[in-house]
């Protein structure tokens, strides 16, 4: 008889399928590159990118998501844990498994809201029914 625990998912956090563009920079380099986050959890990300990067590299990432009619973002520092050739849409490039190394509390809250399916993060600006204009000079 097989051990039922043998195939148990060992992840600490459940993964959610997402489709989020991101921009990243490699540590100590000024150039920015882009890619796509295809699944995410509070502990890590699966990304697709055309850039070939080594396992162990840390990336500073700015991940974009819709907030009503605007784009919002959150930032993470993540480490590449594994990589493979990208089979997503038969494109050139790579897929990477990342571990989130650092995330600010407010950005973690945004990520949690996205993963919980709320999708809409509270706006930082509130709009009144009547626009207020500055006093005339």
TAGIMO-V23911 format. One record per run of one state. SS is the DSSP state (2 for helix, 1 for strand, 0 for the rest). FROM is the first residue (numbers start at 1). LEN is the number of residues. If there is no record, write none. Layout:
# TAGIMO-V23911
ss=SS from=FROM len=LEN
ss=SS from=FROM len=LEN
This chain:
# TAGIMO-V23911
ss=0 from=1 len=3
ss=2 from=4 len=4
ss=0 from=8 len=8
ss=1 from=16 len=11
ss=0 from=27 len=5
ss=1 from=32 len=9
ss=0 from=41 len=3
ss=1 from=44 len=6
ss=0 from=50 len=8
ss=1 from=58 len=10
ss=0 from=68 len=2
ss=1 from=70 len=16
ss=0 from=86 len=2
ss=2 from=88 len=3
ss=0 from=91 len=3
ss=1 from=94 len=9
ss=0 from=103 len=2
ss=2 from=105 len=11
ss=0 from=116 len=22
